[in-house]
Amino acid sequence: MTYALQIADAVETMPAQIEAAEDSQMLDACEPAGDSDDELLDRLAANDEMAFRCLVERHIDRAFGIALRLLGSRADAEDVVQDTMLKVWTHRGQWEHGRAKFSTWLYRVVTNRCIDLHRRPRTDNVDSVPEPADIKPDAFSTMQRDEVAKLLETAMQRLPEQQRVAVILSYHENMSNGDIAEVMNTTVSAVESLLKRGRQQLREILRRHEPDILHSLSDC
């Protein structure tokens, strides 16, 4: 099998990797070796497909989680992660050790691709809108929580772009301010400022929607 077919196979299986655990043979090949990212990148430079698969297995969950939070669309998040992992393969051999951690570079690429995609005009598909759910007594509390979650998500999406990215990386991905600064290619003090302003703006947005939140938590 040519390497072109190998990379195509690896990339095409990424959605399945997100849905379920990796094939046991891949896991067995990746885990015992315990190679660092830099060692895997050196192997990748020599066209080692298993090294590529190990890098995918190691980082795909978090990369997908970041993309999903930033975009709110599973399909778009999968596309971003696939494109990013394809870039890892096509740029094999060009990695320069010491410049940045591979994971930092990877999450930076994912974040930037999400920002680019988020800026594009979108057309909602009416067919994709789910049918209203039946309101049953045993599901009512769940619906209340869902309503609050939707309001919080809406508030998050209204934040300025850089604030939104910083808040998501901090609160949803539990990254330190230093790691966020590396991913966003900025300073720690800038991240602290973005988080402070993001929290303030979230509070203001939610304050304006307080009646909606109270209504979602009230009894019918």
N, C-alpha and C positions, 0 to 999 in steps of 0.2 A: 504493500500500500504506500502511495506517495505521501509526503508530508503535507501536501495540500489537502489530500483527503483526510489525513489524520486530524489536522486542525479543524477542518469542517465538521468532522464527527465530534470532536471535543466541544466545539462551540454549540452545535445543535443540541447536545445533551444537557446544556445548562439549565433549561427550564425544569427538566426532570430532576436534576440535582437539587433544585430549590424545593420541589414538591416532596422528595423523598431522600433517604440516605443514599450515599454513593454506593456503587457496586462494591461488594466486599473485596474483590480482587484489587481494586484501586486502593481501597483503604489499607489493605494488608501491605501493599507496595509502598505506600506513603508513610505510614505511621512508624514502623520499626526503624526506618533509616534515620529519622529525626533530623534530616538535613535542614539547615537554616535557609531562610529565603535567599541569602546571597549564594549559598552552595547550589540551591536549585536553579538560580539564575545562571550560574556558571555552566551547569549541565544543560540548561535550556539553550545557551549560546552554541552548544555543540549539537543542536537539533534533537535533544532528548525529549521525546513526547511525554514520557512518564513524569519528568520534572515539571512540565507544563501542567499536566493533570493534577499533580500534587499541589502546585500553587493555586490552581482553581479550587480544589477541595478545601484548602486552608483558608481562603479569603472570600469565597463566593457568598457565604451567608451574610457576613457583615456588609459587604459591598451592596448586596441586594437590599438589605435592610435600610441602608442609607438612601439608596435610590428610591425605594418605595415611600419612605417618609417625605422625601423632597418632592416627589412627583404625584403621589397619591394614586398611581395607576400601576397595577401589577404588570400589565403588558409592556408599558413604557419602561418600567424598571428593569424588566428582563432584557429589553432591547439595549438599554444603556450598559448593563453588565456584560452582555455578550459582545458589544462593540469594544468595550474596554479590555476584556480578556483577549479579544482578537488582536488588539493593539499590542498586548504583551507578547503575543507570538510573533507578529510581523516585525516587531522591533527587537527581537531576540539578538543578543550579541552587542547591543548598543548601550546596555546598562553600565553605568559608571559607579563603582562601589565608593562609598564615603560621601556621596552628595546628599542622599536622603534615604530613609528606610523605604523599602519596597512598598510596605503597607501604606505609608504616608503618601507616596506618589500615587498609588492605586486609588486611594480614597479621594485624592485631589482630582484625579482625572474623572472619576465617577461624579463627584460634586459639580465640576465644571460642565460636564456633558448634561447633567440634570438642569443646571441653570440655563444652558443654551436651549434645551428642549422646552423648558418652562416658559421661555420668552416668546416662543412661536405661537401665533394665533391658533386657537383650538376651536373646532366645531363639534358641539355635543351631538351624539347620536341618540335620537329619541328611542330607537329600538333597544338601546342598552340600559334604559331606565327600568329598574325592577318594579314589579307590580307591588302595590301597597300590601303590607303584611296584615293578616287577620289579627285583631287585638284580642288576645285571650288573657284571662286573669293571671295565669301562671307565667305569661310572657311580659306582663305589663312593666314590672320593675326593670327587666332587661331593656325594654324600649325606652324607659326613662333614662337609663345610663347611656344608651345609644344617642339619644337626643343631646345630652350634655356633651358627649364626645364629639358629635358633629359640630356643635357650636364652638368647642375648643379648637377643632381642626380648621374651621372657617376662620377663626381669629388668627390662628397660626399662618394661614395662607395670605392674610392681609398684611402681614409684617413686610417691611422692606426686605429685599432679597438677601442682603448680607446678614441682617439680623435674624432672618428665618433660618438660614443655614447654620449660623452659630448656635441658635437655640436648639435646633434639632440635633446637632452633633453633641451638644452638652447634655440635654435632658433625655433624649431618646437613645443616643449611642454611648452615653456615659464617658465621653472623651474628656481628658483634662484640657485646661485652657492652653497649655503648651502644645498638645497634639492638635487641637483645633487651629491654632495659629499656623502650624506647619501645613495642615491640609488646605487652609484658606490662603496660605502664602502671605501672612501678615504678622503682626507682633502680638504678644500676649496682652499688652495694654489695650490694643485695638479690639481684641476679642472681648476683654472685660467690659469695654465701653459698649460693644455691640450687644452683649448679654444684658447689661444694665438697661439700655434703651429698649431692647426687645421685651424685657419683663415689664417695663413701664407701659409700653404700648399695648401689650397683651392685657394688662389690667384695665387700661382705658377702654379698649375694644369690648372686653367682657362686661365692664361697668355699663356701657351703653346697651348691652344686650341682657342686662340683669332681669328684666321682666320675662324674657323668653326662657331664661334658665329657671327662674322660679316657676314658670308655667309648666315646664317639662317635668319638674319635680313635684307638682301638685297633684292631688287626686282628681279624677274625673268627676 
